[in-house]
């Protein structure tokens, strides 16, 4: 497994919807929820993004930053953010290198068939840059943001 709880999270530098470079180091001293999802504006990904949006105030109050990562480009991210009023950045990983480093890209089962693609997963990185929790395969995109919020707030 590329990411292990208790170990340092791999640093990354990705582009957000506005074209700005965003790095894990930018959030030193804060908890970071880094969630990987397959595609903007698809049913499961929309439910997950809206769940994080709906938990945004509570997460912000707990000093938590949320970052969504997919292979989609800036224009797609801009539309997705505007359509659902997402208050957090979406980052582009078109070559899927960061996804691979975090174990969020690879072999998975889809409709009973083995395929290669984005594995819906989330990594909670603590203020010290270490992985606090890794949800390696998120089964229920709609319920997942509430699980993340519960984990973060119970640890505070």
C-alpha positions in Angstrom: 0.0 0.0 0.0 1.6 3.3 -1.1 0.2 5.3 1.9 0.5 4.1 5.4 -1.1 5.5 8.6 1.6 7.0 10.8 4.0 7.6 7.9 4.7 10.9 6.2 2.2 11.7 3.4 3.9 12.1 0.0 4.1 15.8 -1.0 2.4 16.9 -4.2 2.1 19.9 -6.4 -1.1 20.1 -8.5 -3.1 22.8 -10.2 -6.4 24.0 -8.9 -9.4 25.2 -11.0 -7.9 28.7 -11.2 -4.6 27.5 -12.5 -2.8 28.0 -9.1 -0.2 25.5 -8.0 -1.2 23.8 -4.7 1.1 21.8 -2.6 0.6 19.8 0.5 3.3 22.0 2.2 0.9 24.9 1.8 -1.2 23.4 4.6 1.5 22.7 7.2 0.0 22.9 10.6 -3.5 22.0 9.5 -5.4 18.8 9.1 -6.0 18.0 5.4 -8.7 15.8 3.9 -7.4 14.7 0.5 -10.1 12.9 -1.4 -9.7 11.2 -4.7 -12.7 10.7 -7.0 -13.2 9.5 -10.6 -14.9 12.3 -12.4 -16.6 15.7 -12.0 -20.4 15.9 -12.2 -21.1 12.1 -12.1 -23.6 10.8 -9.7 -21.4 9.3 -7.0 -18.8 12.0 -7.2 -21.4 14.7 -7.0 -22.9 13.1 -3.9 -19.5 12.9 -2.3 -18.5 16.5 -3.2 -21.9 17.8 -1.9 -21.4 15.8 1.3 -18.1 17.5 1.9 -19.7 20.9 1.0 -22.4 20.3 3.5 -19.8 19.4 6.2 -17.7 22.4 5.3 -18.6 24.7 8.2 -17.9 22.0 10.8 -14.7 20.9 9.1 -13.5 24.5 8.8 -14.3 25.1 12.5 -12.1 22.1 13.3 -9.2 23.7 11.2 -9.5 21.1 8.5 -8.8 21.7 4.8 -10.6 19.7 2.1 -9.0 19.1 -1.3 -10.6 17.0 -4.0 -8.5 15.4 -6.7 -9.4 13.9 -10.1 -7.9 13.8 -13.5 -10.3 16.4 -14.8 -9.0 19.7 -16.1 -9.5 23.2 -14.8 -12.5 24.0 -17.0 -14.4 20.9 -15.8 -13.5 21.7 -12.1 -14.7 25.3 -12.5 -18.1 24.1 -13.8 -18.4 21.5 -11.1 -17.5 24.0 -8.4 -19.9 26.6 -9.7 -22.8 24.2 -10.3 -22.7 22.8 -6.8 -21.2 25.8 -4.9 -18.3 23.8 -3.6 -16.3 25.9 -1.1 -13.0 23.9 -1.4 -10.4 23.5 -4.1 -10.5 20.8 -6.7 -7.1 19.8 -8.0 -6.1 18.3 -11.4 -3.9 15.2 -11.6 -4.2 14.5 -15.4 -1.2 12.0 -15.5 -2.5 10.4 -12.3 0.9 10.4 -10.7 -0.3 11.7 -7.3 -3.2 9.3 -7.4 -0.8 6.4 -8.0 1.5 7.6 -5.1 -1.5 7.7 -2.8 -2.9 4.3 -3.9 -5.9 6.0 -5.6 -5.3 4.7 -9.1 -4.9 1.1 -10.2 -6.8 -2.1 -10.6 -10.4 -2.2 -9.3 -13.7 -4.1 -9.8 -16.4 -2.2 -11.7 -19.7 -3.9 -12.5 -18.1 -7.3 -11.8 -15.1 -6.7 -14.2 -11.5 -5.9 -13.4 -10.5 -2.5 -14.7 -7.9 0.1 -14.2 -9.0 3.5 -13.0 -9.4 5.9 -10.1 -10.1 4.3 -6.8 -12.4 6.4 -4.7 -10.3 7.0 -1.5 -9.5 9.5 1.1 -6.4 10.3 3.1 -6.5 12.4 6.3 -3.2 14.1 6.8 -2.4 15.6 10.2 -0.8 19.0 10.9 2.6 17.2 11.1 2.3 15.9 7.6 1.7 12.3 8.7 -1.2 10.1 7.5 -3.7 9.9 10.3 -6.3 7.7 8.5 -6.5 6.2 5.0 -9.9 5.1 3.6 -8.4 3.0 0.9 -11.6 2.1 -0.9 -14.7 4.2 -0.3 -17.8 2.0 -0.9 -20.5 4.6 -0.3 -19.7 8.0 -1.7 -22.8 9.6 -0.3 -22.2 8.5 3.3 -18.4 8.9 3.3 -18.1 12.7 4.1 -20.1 12.1 7.3 -17.7 9.3 8.2 -14.7 11.6 7.7 -16.4 14.4 9.7 -17.1 12.0 12.6 -13.5 10.8 12.6 -12.0 14.3 12.5 -14.3 15.7 15.2 -14.0 12.8 17.5 -10.2 13.2 17.4 -10.3 16.9 18.3 
